[in-house]
Amino acid sequence: MSIKWLRFFTYMFFFSLYADDNVQFEENIIFPEHEDVSHVRTGLSHLDLSFVPRAKGAIGGENLQQQTTKQLERVQSALREETKPRTIKSEAPEDAQVDKKLQEMYEDKSLQTKEITLQTKEMSVKDLVTAIGKAIGINLMVDPRVTGMLGSLSLKNCGAGQALQLICKQAKPEAAMVKTGNIWSITTREEARNLLKESLRQYPADQQVKVYPINHAHVDQSFKDKINAGWQQIAQPKTGEYMQIDAENKQIYAKGQKPQLKQFKQYLKEVDKPVLQVRIDVIVVLASKDFFFEFGIDWSGIYNREKTVQARGKSFDFWGLGGTLLDFPDPKDVNASTASTPSPVVPNPPNRHNPNLFVNPLNWAFNLFNSGAAFFSETFTDRNTAGLIRLPFVFGGPDLSLRRLNLVLNMAETEEKVNIITRPSILTSNNKSAKILIGQSLPLQTTIEDLTASSTRNITTINYKDTGIVLEVKPVVNPDRKSVYLDILVENSVVESGSTKANASGVMEDPPTISVIKTKNEVILKNGQTTIIGGLSSKQTGTIRRSVPFLSRLPVIGELFKSNIDANNEKERYIFITPKIIEYEV
């Protein structure tokens, strides 16, 4: 039919409706009201409402033009909706990821490294995969929904993963393998896909598992608290993220997103630093009070008198006696360039003593030269060029090192002025206590009577009490590693009277009486400096009996050859403590 005839019949149809006011309009004939407009050609969207003729009468309360207009509006609206681009949610990426995971199950290292050889007749899928699991040594579980029979099967040197994949595909319904921890399970493929989809939603693909070694820190509760607090702040753990500390193997297992793990690694690096070691050198000395009074005044610091004499512009002869005895430095003034050597200070006026001088001017040192030219030279430059050997004398200053202290004490011990009881040296970690006992453990017996209906028995226990000097030191190194804070606890206990002997019944009739002196000090020392703890007196009283051999044993007249002397010897214990930071490269 030509377009002209189509147009003719269309106009005739509308004309007949216009001519008869009583004709009923069936809406669903021309413009169906249902939403399915897929059969309508999009080319009709250009319909113009002006082509619709007006009816003279109203049909159902509305005239024809109004009804037609509404119908056309619905059609045009439907066409517009039809032509709009629709966004269809696709699950293809998730499905592809799940399929990839299922395939990776068969490519697991525990399956790829094992080969099997099979030759079977018809048997069930469940029995076959169970036998393969036992043969290759894996924990394998089969879902009861996996059923079906397999015909004869012949495999030679086939990978275990490849064989299991072949069997799973032949199962009815098709099966698949899923690994949870170290347990394998074979279930229907649909169930395996659902499990993997749920796992992917809970554990995002960008999560990683890392193992961090603990190289230096001691894995105690304090370290665990620091690591746990850091992980909570960095990761703010969600589903699937975790952090576990293995104290036995000194490792940390963490699972999280890559940025979180990177930040946690940096945090662990700051916490797991090499632990500083501090050597504690202790010298316990027994001496009189007079010796240590002199020791405290005369000894400490380093002084080279040549610098002072040169500063005065005077000659400096071979024996170092140039200038006057007034040319001594002020120990309170320290030169920044030579932090350990006091600077030369000239008294003002020159004919009076330095008011700040508290050293003995009679203690002086002489200097030697290693060439004859320097000996006869009158200029300082020639002497320095010739190679001056300086021999500094030790006295008057703020520093007291362990090396110079040992020299002084060894000399005093040689002269029998002091008695060095012990000089232990222990190594401890930073912020960890070190304990030294210099004495003995005294056994103390305790007896308890146990009464029963028929008899009485004594239960005896022995406990030990440390007596002597107990020294406990806890060093804390400052961040600059130049000074050390020491927390020092000293306990000096002495048995005054009594005895630990027990009678026939096992009871101590005269238990010992122990006197205790405790001191607690907190000091800050530079690395290598020494602190002194005194006041630990030791008083020894008794009778010294002297006699002439043989004659003192004669009856009656032997008393003439004997004498008893009451001895009262009081000495004092001094404890020298020197911390030394042990530096080492990681």
VMD Tcl script that draws the C-alpha trace (Angstrom):
set ca {
  {0.00 0.00 0.00}
  {1.30 3.42 -0.96}
  {1.75 6.29 1.43}
  {-1.04 8.23 -0.25}
  {-3.60 5.52 0.47}
  {-2.36 5.26 4.10}
  {-2.86 8.98 4.51}
  {-6.34 8.81 2.97}
  {-7.60 6.11 5.30}
  {-6.17 7.93 8.32}
  {-8.03 11.14 7.50}
  {-11.21 9.25 6.80}
  {-10.99 7.53 10.16}
  {-10.67 10.77 12.08}
  {-13.38 12.37 9.95}
  {-15.82 9.60 10.86}
  {-15.09 10.14 14.54}
  {-15.66 13.85 14.12}
  {-18.97 13.36 12.33}
  {-20.54 11.03 14.88}
  {-20.63 12.42 18.44}
  {-21.98 9.18 19.88}
  {-19.12 6.96 18.77}
  {-17.25 5.48 21.78}
  {-13.46 5.87 21.71}
  {-11.52 2.76 22.58}
  {-8.25 3.95 24.00}
  {-6.51 0.66 23.88}
  {-7.02 0.31 20.13}
  {-5.05 3.33 19.01}
  {-2.78 4.06 22.02}
  {-2.32 1.25 24.45}
  {-1.92 2.41 28.02}
  {0.48 -0.32 29.17}
  {4.13 0.54 29.50}
  {5.44 -1.91 26.93}
  {6.08 0.34 23.95}
  {8.96 -1.58 22.48}
  {7.01 -2.26 19.29}
  {6.46 1.44 18.62}
  {8.83 2.85 16.05}
  {11.00 5.66 17.35}
  {10.22 7.56 14.17}
  {6.71 8.32 15.52}
  {8.16 10.54 18.21}
  {7.74 13.52 15.91}
  {3.89 13.32 16.02}
  {2.43 16.76 16.26}
  {-0.70 17.28 18.34}
  {-1.96 19.91 15.92}
  {-2.85 17.18 13.36}
  {-5.55 15.78 15.65}
  {-8.95 17.30 14.74}
  {-11.23 18.53 17.50}
  {-14.40 16.66 18.35}
  {-17.67 18.48 18.77}
  {-18.87 16.51 21.77}
  {-17.34 15.10 24.92}
  {-16.71 11.42 25.41}
  {-16.66 10.24 29.04}
  {-16.47 13.80 30.36}
  {-13.57 14.76 28.08}
  {-13.49 15.72 24.43}
  {-11.61 13.71 21.87}
  {-8.75 16.14 21.61}
  {-8.03 15.99 25.32}
  {-8.05 12.20 25.39}
  {-5.89 11.97 22.30}
  {-3.48 14.52 23.70}
  {-3.03 12.48 26.85}
  {-2.41 9.33 24.87}
  {0.19 10.99 22.67}
  {1.89 12.45 25.70}
  {2.16 8.96 27.22}
  {3.58 7.58 24.00}
  {6.12 10.36 23.67}
  {7.11 9.95 27.31}
  {7.56 6.22 26.82}
  {9.61 6.80 23.69}
  {11.84 9.23 25.52}
  {12.42 6.69 28.28}
  {13.13 4.05 25.65}
  {15.76 6.15 23.94}
  {17.55 7.05 27.19}
  {20.84 5.20 27.76}
  {20.35 2.56 30.39}
  {23.01 1.61 32.90}
  {23.07 -2.12 33.37}
  {24.92 -3.33 36.45}
  {27.29 -6.01 35.31}
  {28.77 -8.63 37.57}
  {31.29 -9.66 34.96}
  {34.37 -8.30 36.84}
  {33.40 -10.12 40.05}
  {32.58 -13.30 38.16}
  {35.89 -13.15 36.34}
  {37.73 -12.67 39.63}
  {35.92 -15.62 41.17}
  {36.71 -17.85 38.18}
  {40.34 -16.82 38.43}
  {40.42 -17.72 42.11}
  {38.89 -21.12 41.41}
  {41.54 -21.82 38.79}
  {44.32 -20.71 41.17}
  {43.17 -23.32 43.67}
  {44.33 -26.10 41.35}
  {47.64 -24.28 40.79}
  {48.54 -24.21 44.47}
  {52.17 -25.09 45.22}
  {51.18 -27.93 47.53}
  {49.42 -29.59 44.56}
  {51.77 -28.68 41.73}
  {54.82 -30.20 43.40}
  {53.21 -33.64 43.70}
  {52.54 -36.12 40.89}
  {50.25 -39.13 40.94}
  {49.67 -42.19 38.76}
  {46.14 -43.62 38.68}
  {44.41 -46.51 36.94}
  {40.90 -47.14 38.23}
  {37.66 -48.67 37.14}
  {34.28 -47.10 37.69}
  {34.03 -45.54 41.16}
  {32.36 -42.59 42.92}
  {33.83 -39.10 42.79}
  {33.86 -38.92 46.60}
  {35.90 -42.11 47.02}
  {38.36 -41.13 44.29}
  {39.18 -37.64 45.58}
  {39.46 -38.99 49.14}
  {42.04 -41.53 47.97}
  {44.00 -38.85 46.12}
  {43.99 -36.63 49.23}
  {45.50 -39.41 51.33}
  {48.05 -40.23 48.66}
  {49.43 -36.67 48.38}
  {49.13 -35.97 52.13}
  {46.61 -33.10 52.29}
  {43.61 -32.53 54.52}
  {40.66 -32.95 52.14}
  {36.94 -32.79 52.89}
  {34.13 -33.69 50.40}
  {30.71 -32.04 50.45}
  {27.87 -34.60 50.61}
  {26.22 -32.79 47.68}
  {29.07 -33.88 45.42}
  {27.86 -37.15 43.89}
  {28.23 -39.05 40.67}
  {30.27 -41.87 39.26}
  {33.38 -41.82 37.10}
  {34.29 -44.37 34.50}
  {37.69 -45.95 34.16}
  {40.54 -43.50 34.64}
  {44.21 -43.89 33.68}
  {46.73 -41.17 34.61}
  {50.52 -41.39 34.62}
  {52.82 -38.83 36.32}
  {50.04 -36.29 36.35}
  {50.07 -33.25 38.61}
  {47.74 -33.61 41.59}
  {46.05 -30.28 40.85}
  {45.44 -31.20 37.22}
  {43.99 -34.59 38.19}
  {41.63 -33.11 40.78}
  {40.45 -30.46 38.31}
  {39.62 -33.17 35.78}
  {37.67 -35.18 38.35}
  {35.77 -32.11 39.62}
  {34.60 -31.28 36.10}
  {33.29 -34.80 35.59}
  {31.27 -34.74 38.81}
  {27.47 -34.26 38.72}
  {26.83 -31.47 39.53}
  {30.17 -29.96 38.59}
  {32.46 -29.57 41.62}
  {35.26 -27.20 42.56}
  {38.02 -26.98 45.18}
  {38.29 -24.32 47.90}
  {41.13 -23.94 50.42}
  {40.60 -22.57 53.92}
  {43.80 -22.41 55.95}
  {45.45 -25.78 55.37}
  {42.20 -27.65 54.76}
  {40.91 -28.38 51.26}
  {37.23 -28.89 50.59}
  {35.49 -30.11 47.44}
  {31.96 -28.78 47.01}
  {29.64 -27.89 44.16}
  {30.91 -25.24 41.82}
  {27.98 -22.98 42.64}
  {28.67 -23.23 46.38}
  {32.40 -22.62 45.80}
  {31.62 -19.50 43.81}
  {29.36 -18.19 46.57}
  {32.05 -18.80 49.19}
  {34.66 -16.96 47.14}
  {32.31 -14.04 46.44}
  {31.65 -13.65 50.16}
  {35.36 -13.85 50.86}
  {36.13 -11.15 48.30}
  {33.58 -8.83 49.88}
  {35.04 -9.34 53.34}
  {38.70 -9.33 52.33}
  {39.38 -6.74 49.62}
  {41.82 -7.67 46.90}
  {44.20 -4.85 47.85}
  {44.93 -6.41 51.25}
  {48.34 -7.98 51.76}
  {49.95 -10.21 54.34}
  {53.40 -9.21 55.58}
  {55.85 -10.74 58.05}
  {58.14 -8.32 59.88}
  {61.14 -9.57 61.91}
  {61.88 -8.12 65.34}
  {65.61 -7.49 65.15}
  {66.59 -5.70 68.34}
  {63.80 -5.14 70.86}
  {63.05 -7.50 73.71}
  {59.52 -8.85 73.22}
  {58.07 -8.07 76.63}
  {54.67 -6.71 77.60}
  {55.83 -3.10 77.19}
  {56.91 -3.76 73.60}
  {53.63 -5.56 72.82}
  {51.62 -2.65 74.19}
  {53.52 -0.19 71.97}
  {53.01 -2.30 68.85}
  {49.31 -2.89 69.52}
  {48.69 0.81 70.17}
  {50.50 1.75 66.96}
  {48.54 -0.79 64.88}
  {45.21 0.45 66.27}
  {46.07 4.04 65.34}
  {47.42 3.24 61.87}
  {45.14 0.50 60.57}
  {41.94 1.07 62.57}
  {41.31 -2.61 61.85}
  {38.30 -3.59 59.78}
  {37.06 -7.00 58.70}
  {39.91 -9.21 57.61}
  {42.73 -7.02 58.96}
  {44.84 -8.32 61.81}
  {48.22 -8.08 63.53}
  {49.80 -10.88 65.56}
  {53.08 -10.86 67.55}
  {55.05 -14.11 67.67}
  {57.29 -13.65 70.72}
  {58.98 -17.04 70.36}
  {60.19 -16.48 66.77}
  {60.42 -12.67 67.17}
  {58.15 -11.94 64.20}
  {55.04 -9.84 63.56}
  {52.33 -11.00 61.17}
  {50.13 -8.24 59.75}
  {47.37 -8.16 57.15}
  {46.02 -4.91 55.79}
  {46.04 -2.51 52.90}
  {49.33 -1.51 51.33}
  {49.45 2.11 52.64}
  {48.67 0.91 56.14}
  {51.35 -1.76 56.06}
  {53.89 0.73 54.75}
  {53.14 3.13 57.59}
  {53.20 0.31 60.15}
  {56.60 -0.82 58.89}
  {57.98 2.67 59.46}
  {56.47 2.74 62.94}
  {58.02 -0.65 63.75}
  {61.39 0.64 62.57}
  {61.19 3.47 65.11}
  {60.19 1.14 67.95}
  {62.53 -1.75 67.11}
  {65.79 0.12 67.52}
  {69.06 -1.33 68.84}
  {68.98 -1.43 72.63}
  {71.80 0.62 74.11}
  {74.10 -1.21 76.50}
  {75.59 0.44 79.56}
  {78.60 -0.93 81.39}
  {78.52 -0.24 85.11}
  {81.98 -0.20 86.73}
  {81.88 -0.38 90.52}
  {84.74 -0.04 92.97}
  {84.10 -0.71 96.67}
  {86.82 0.68 98.92}
  {87.37 0.44 102.66}
  {89.47 3.33 103.95}
  {89.81 5.91 106.68}
  {87.97 9.20 106.51}
  {91.19 11.24 106.49}
  {92.43 9.67 103.26}
  {89.28 10.45 101.34}
  {89.18 13.99 102.66}
  {92.57 14.60 101.08}
  {91.53 12.65 98.00}
  {88.51 14.87 97.42}
  {90.60 18.06 97.55}
  {93.68 17.14 95.56}
  {92.57 14.83 92.77}
  {90.53 15.46 89.62}
  {90.90 17.25 86.31}
  {93.90 17.84 84.03}
  {96.22 20.85 83.92}
  {99.21 21.68 81.74}
  {101.11 24.62 83.23}
  {102.91 25.46 79.98}
  {99.78 27.14 78.57}
  {99.51 29.48 81.52}
  {103.16 30.48 81.40}
  {102.93 31.11 77.64}
  {99.87 33.25 78.19}
  {101.92 35.48 80.51}
  {104.55 35.86 77.80}
  {107.30 34.50 80.00}
  {110.02 31.98 79.25}
  {109.33 28.33 79.94}
  {112.41 26.40 80.98}
  {113.12 22.66 80.89}
  {111.69 21.94 84.35}
  {108.56 23.97 83.79}
  {109.37 26.44 86.58}
  {109.21 29.55 84.42}
  {107.07 32.43 85.62}
  {105.78 32.37 89.14}
  {103.70 29.98 91.15}
  {100.82 32.45 90.79}
  {100.42 31.53 87.12}
  {97.69 28.92 87.51}
  {94.39 28.58 85.69}
  {90.95 29.11 87.08}
  {89.31 25.66 87.04}
  {85.89 27.26 86.69}
  {86.77 28.68 83.27}
  {86.66 25.98 80.58}
  {87.76 26.64 77.06}
  {85.12 25.61 74.52}
  {87.73 24.40 72.06}
  {89.28 22.06 74.62}
  {86.34 21.14 76.79}
  {88.39 19.04 79.22}
  {91.30 21.51 79.79}
  {90.89 24.71 81.86}
  {91.92 27.90 80.09}
  {94.84 29.99 81.35}
  {93.66 32.89 83.49}
  {96.05 35.68 84.50}
  {95.38 37.12 87.99}
  {94.52 40.77 88.11}
  {96.52 42.43 89.49}
  {99.43 40.12 88.56}
  {101.00 40.22 92.04}
  {98.10 38.58 93.83}
  {96.67 35.08 93.92}
  {93.72 34.10 91.80}
  {90.68 34.40 94.12}
  {88.94 31.49 92.37}
  {91.93 29.18 92.61}
  {91.25 26.18 94.84}
  {94.14 23.93 93.81}
  {97.44 23.49 95.55}
  {100.05 25.63 93.67}
  {102.85 23.38 94.90}
  {101.60 20.53 92.71}
  {103.29 21.18 89.40}
  {104.36 19.11 86.40}
  {107.46 19.27 84.22}
  {107.63 18.78 80.44}
  {110.21 16.95 78.38}
  {111.37 17.61 74.82}
  {112.34 15.00 72.24}
  {115.23 17.00 70.64}
  {118.27 18.90 71.82}
  {117.40 21.90 69.61}
  {114.20 22.38 71.53}
  {116.08 22.24 74.82}
  {118.29 25.24 73.93}
  {115.65 27.16 71.97}
  {114.27 30.35 73.52}
  {111.12 30.51 71.36}
  {107.90 28.63 71.84}
  {107.57 27.93 68.08}
  {110.82 25.98 67.93}
  {109.84 23.95 70.94}
  {106.44 23.07 69.50}
  {107.99 22.23 66.11}
  {110.55 20.00 67.83}
  {107.69 17.92 69.23}
  {106.78 18.85 72.76}
  {105.84 15.91 74.98}
  {103.34 17.16 77.56}
  {102.97 15.21 80.78}
  {99.90 16.66 82.51}
  {99.62 16.33 86.26}
  {96.26 15.18 87.59}
  {94.57 17.53 90.06}
  {92.12 20.41 90.60}
  {89.14 20.33 88.21}
  {85.57 19.13 87.71}
  {86.30 15.83 85.96}
  {87.09 12.47 87.54}
  {87.51 9.61 85.10}
  {87.69 5.91 85.87}
  {91.22 5.59 84.48}
  {92.67 8.27 86.75}
  {90.63 6.99 89.67}
  {92.13 3.51 89.29}
  {95.64 4.99 89.25}
  {95.03 6.85 92.48}
  {93.39 3.93 94.28}
  {96.03 1.46 93.16}
  {98.74 3.76 94.50}
  {96.90 4.17 97.80}
  {96.41 0.42 98.11}
  {100.12 -0.12 97.53}
  {100.80 2.24 100.42}
  {98.23 0.34 102.54}
  {96.07 3.43 102.93}
  {92.97 1.79 101.48}
  {91.63 -1.70 100.95}
  {89.86 -2.32 97.63}
  {87.21 -4.87 98.54}
  {85.97 -5.56 95.02}
  {85.68 -3.92 91.62}
  {82.95 -5.70 89.61}
  {81.95 -4.60 86.13}
  {78.54 -5.56 84.73}
  {76.78 -4.90 81.45}
  {73.08 -4.10 81.36}
  {70.57 -2.83 78.84}
  {69.27 0.69 78.83}
  {66.44 1.18 81.33}
  {67.09 -2.25 82.91}
  {68.24 -2.77 86.48}
  {71.53 -4.44 87.38}
  {72.12 -5.91 90.84}
  {75.38 -6.67 92.65}
  {75.74 -8.44 96.00}
  {79.02 -8.00 97.87}
  {78.70 -10.10 100.98}
  {77.07 -13.39 101.88}
  {73.69 -15.04 102.17}
  {72.84 -15.75 105.80}
  {70.74 -18.90 106.43}
  {67.78 -18.26 108.72}
  {65.97 -21.29 110.10}
  {62.22 -21.32 110.67}
  {60.48 -24.14 112.60}
  {56.72 -24.76 112.63}
  {55.02 -27.29 114.89}
  {52.51 -29.50 113.13}
  {49.99 -30.90 115.62}
  {48.08 -34.05 114.76}
  {45.76 -36.29 116.78}
  {48.49 -38.76 117.63}
  {51.76 -36.83 117.49}
  {53.54 -33.53 117.07}
  {56.18 -32.92 114.45}
  {58.38 -29.97 113.60}
  {58.57 -28.66 110.03}
  {61.82 -26.80 109.46}
  {62.51 -24.49 106.55}
  {65.60 -22.45 105.78}
  {65.45 -19.05 104.11}
  {68.46 -17.01 103.07}
  {68.98 -13.33 103.77}
  {71.54 -11.33 101.80}
  {73.93 -9.43 104.02}
  {76.72 -7.09 103.07}
  {76.45 -4.51 100.31}
  {73.62 -4.89 97.82}
  {73.90 -2.45 94.94}
  {71.11 -2.03 92.40}
  {71.65 0.39 89.50}
  {69.21 1.29 86.74}
  {70.75 3.38 83.92}
  {68.68 5.50 81.53}
  {70.63 6.96 78.59}
  {69.62 10.42 77.44}
  {68.65 10.78 73.76}
  {71.88 12.67 73.00}
  {73.87 9.64 74.28}
  {76.22 11.96 76.14}
  {74.85 11.58 79.65}
  {73.27 8.85 81.76}
  {70.62 9.07 84.45}
  {71.32 6.61 87.27}
  {68.80 5.34 89.77}
  {70.96 3.88 92.54}
  {69.82 1.81 95.52}
  {72.43 0.78 98.09}
  {71.77 -1.49 101.05}
  {74.45 -2.17 103.64}
  {73.51 -4.86 106.19}
  {75.69 -6.17 108.99}
  {75.07 -8.92 111.57}
  {75.40 -7.15 114.94}
  {74.78 -10.07 117.28}
  {73.33 -13.54 117.57}
  {74.00 -16.76 115.78}
  {72.35 -19.09 113.31}
  {73.10 -22.17 115.42}
  {70.12 -24.29 116.48}
  {69.63 -26.48 119.53}
  {68.73 -30.17 119.58}
  {65.09 -29.32 118.83}
  {66.11 -27.39 115.72}
  {65.30 -23.99 117.19}
  {67.67 -20.99 117.08}
  {67.97 -19.81 120.66}
  {69.80 -16.59 119.76}
  {68.78 -15.56 116.21}
  {71.00 -12.98 114.53}
  {70.26 -9.28 114.66}
  {70.91 -7.49 111.38}
  {71.44 -3.73 111.13}
  {70.56 -2.23 107.73}
  {71.43 1.07 106.10}
  {69.64 1.93 102.83}
  {70.31 4.84 100.52}
  {68.61 5.80 97.29}
  {70.28 8.24 94.91}
  {69.30 9.69 91.55}
  {72.13 11.34 89.64}
  {72.92 12.44 86.10}
  {76.46 11.82 84.90}
  {78.26 12.38 81.66}
  {79.36 9.28 79.82}
  {82.38 7.94 81.73}
  {82.07 10.19 84.79}
  {82.19 8.77 88.31}
  {79.97 9.33 91.31}
  {80.89 8.46 94.90}
  {78.61 7.12 97.61}
  {79.99 7.28 101.16}
  {78.76 7.15 104.71}
  {78.68 3.36 104.94}
  {80.67 3.05 108.16}
  {82.23 -0.19 109.33}
  {83.12 -0.37 113.01}
  {85.13 -3.30 114.33}
  {85.53 -3.78 118.07}
  {87.23 -6.63 119.95}
  {90.22 -7.75 121.95}
  {93.60 -8.45 120.46}
  {95.58 -11.04 122.43}
  {99.36 -11.01 122.14}
  {101.77 -13.45 123.76}
  {105.40 -14.64 123.79}
  {105.70 -18.13 122.32}
  {106.38 -20.92 124.87}
  {106.84 -18.57 127.84}
  {103.18 -17.55 127.79}
  {102.26 -21.19 128.38}
  {104.18 -21.53 131.67}
  {101.94 -21.87 134.73}
  {101.56 -18.82 136.98}
  {104.38 -16.76 135.46}
  {103.03 -17.26 131.95}
  {100.58 -14.39 132.48}
  {103.55 -12.04 132.58}
  {104.23 -12.84 128.95}
  {100.66 -12.13 127.74}
  {98.73 -8.96 126.93}
  {95.15 -8.12 125.88}
  {94.49 -4.98 123.84}
  {91.00 -3.59 123.23}
  {90.73 -2.75 119.54}
  {88.33 -0.19 118.14}
  {88.78 0.14 114.40}
  {86.36 2.34 112.46}
  {86.54 2.57 108.71}
  {84.20 3.71 106.04}
  {83.07 2.10 102.84}
  {83.06 4.14 99.65}
  {81.38 3.05 96.44}
  {82.56 4.49 93.11}
  {80.09 4.03 90.24}
  {81.03 4.83 86.65}
  {78.57 4.34 83.74}
  {79.95 3.82 80.24}
  {77.69 3.79 77.17}
  {78.64 0.98 74.79}
  {78.40 2.19 71.21}
  {78.22 -0.26 68.33}
  {77.15 -0.19 64.72}
  {74.02 -2.02 63.59}
}
mol new
graphics top color blue
foreach p $ca { graphics top sphere $p radius 0.5 }
foreach p [lrange $ca 0 end-1] q [lrange $ca 1 end] { graphics top cylinder $p $q radius 0.2 }
display resetview
